[in-house]
Amino acid sequence: MPYAMCFLLFTIGLYCAAVKKNMVKIVIGIMVMEYAVNLFLIMLGFRSGGQVPIVSKEDLAGAGGQLSSLFVNSSVDPLPQALVLTAIVISLGSLALMISICIRTYEKYGTFDITEIRRLKG
Amino acid sequence: MSYPLPVFVIIPLVTAFLLPVFGKRGKSAATVLANLATISLLVLALSSIGSSAVYQVGKWPIPLGINLVLDGLSSLVLLAISVVSAAAMLFSTRYMEQYTAKSKYLSLFMLMVTGMNGLVLSGDIFNLFVFLEIASLASYALVGFGCGHEELEASFKYMVLGSIASICILFGIALVYGNTGSLNMAYISAAVRSRGGLNTGLSFALALFVTGFGLKAALVPFHAWLPDAHSSAPAPISAMLSGVLIKTLGVYALSRVLFNILGITIPMGWILIALGLLSMVAGAFLALGQWDLKRLLAYSSISQVGYVILGIGMGGLIIARAGSDINTQQLAWASLAILGGLFHLLNHAVYKSLLFLTSGSVEMSTGTRQMKLMGGLAGRMPLTRSAATIASASIAGIPPFSGFWSKLILVIAAVQAHFYWVAAVIVLVSLCTLIMYLKVQRYVFLGELPENLKSVKETKGSMLVAMAALACLCMLMGLLLIPSLRANILDPAVKVLIDGLDYSAKIINM
């Protein structure tokens, strides 16, 4: 169910980016898609009732230097969180660039409407 | 293996962040530094030919850490990137004087090179995405560098479609991670192989990858952004975008994912062939109707990338059809088709960047890109004209020049594998290409010289050197088919794609 909601969010973003006429709304749509994917990545690593994947000395001392299978099976996967952190930084960069291009375009054309920004054809 | 792989990423990255420090005063120092960086990358890429290596970043063992991998395919694409970027950088030295903020331009240029080099060397699929985004973000900014009406519009269009492509790729990577539990390319392909096929999640990921990389490569249903972006960018950037960016971000990444990570299947082979044929035909016909010189070149890029995808797709289809009990004859056909595709990739990188550089030289001298406003420039700009003629002859496939050989290989491969209609389409599109470049010659360089262009001057200095170097390459590239050179440059790259999923075992054992 959460995956379906996540996919719904993705399609809402895609719809917004494909259909809207306003440049800023297109940018918002792209960002919604980006967040849907980030959410999906986070959910991949999620485990309900899971524990923090940090090994303390006590965890290792009990089983002769080996991690208990309970710990391995119940800890949350930390890798997707690292991936999402990277993806957020990248999307921040592209968001900044997109918004600055929107602003420069507004200065040139005086509108955000993409149906009026049509000099390139062919 | 101790080949210093990180230098390919570190040199351009460090240069990119050093360059803005020079500011307005040290513009010439910044230019020299940037040229030194691209030329040293070219030397390194040349010296890396024929070797293969795995580098573990921070000494983390392979499935845990990030690793960089150099194999035949990587070094082929690396060579294309460094040749084109060295020439484009040399060209920018003079060409970019007409823009302000040159050191920022150089910095973005180096960032784009960083992204492409990193993408080619990356051994895990998430890093591939990170480097892809570095290269894409730099290219969005470079397309809009002129900050005029057209540039901003083109840049926005490119950025929207490019971002959607990146998001699709990231979604695909998430699905792959969820289904195989690994981000390392070798481990993913080992997991796919032990499973013996793709499940629903991985098939959906495959569809997302085809969409994403197809958008980046501007294959025909996804090509809307390319003519705008490539014609609005400054000429050396158009050369980089058409010459290597669409191939690295699109063709290389797609073939790596399809062949080495997820494994090629019969439907995927057909999809590649269909995309290739569509791009070839649609790109060629759309190019014929253009009157803007750079727009015509941009559409012709779509058509030429179609050849590359077609060659790779034919090879993939033959391998997938034969399955595991492939005989030597089928293997030879598949190798020939893939060889044609990859050789065409290398050739197209050289001649299309040369064509864009000559278009930049023409635009700088005449101040226009409209072919109807030009004419008779052969007398005024003889050197640019001869460079353009050599490149046109190459792209149209006239015998001694490079483009002929790769197209010939593709036709031979198609006939041997009994795809007669594909061979016919290849020849037909070649004819269209010839017509469109005759049109360029006729309207730009021959005919009446308009009154306002009587005082046009030939370009000088570094711009000519860059064009001359690429023109020489265009004439000599056919020599790559000589067995000893071929065994070092082209064959290892073909081998990587032919090996398919066995690629994983090699990386893990190295």
Interface residues (C-beta under 8 A of the other chain):
Chain A: F10 L14 A17 M23 I26 I30 M33 E34 V37 F40 L41 L44 L79 P80 L83 T86 A87 I90 G93 S94 L97 M98 I101 C102 R104 T105 K108 Y109 I117 R118 R119 L120 G122
Chain B: F126 V130 E133 L137 Y140 A141 G144 C147 G148 H149 E150 L152 E153 A154 S155 F156 K157 M159 V160 S163 I164 S166 I167 L170 F171 A174 Y177 G178 L183 P227 D228 S231 S232 G289 Q290 D292 R295
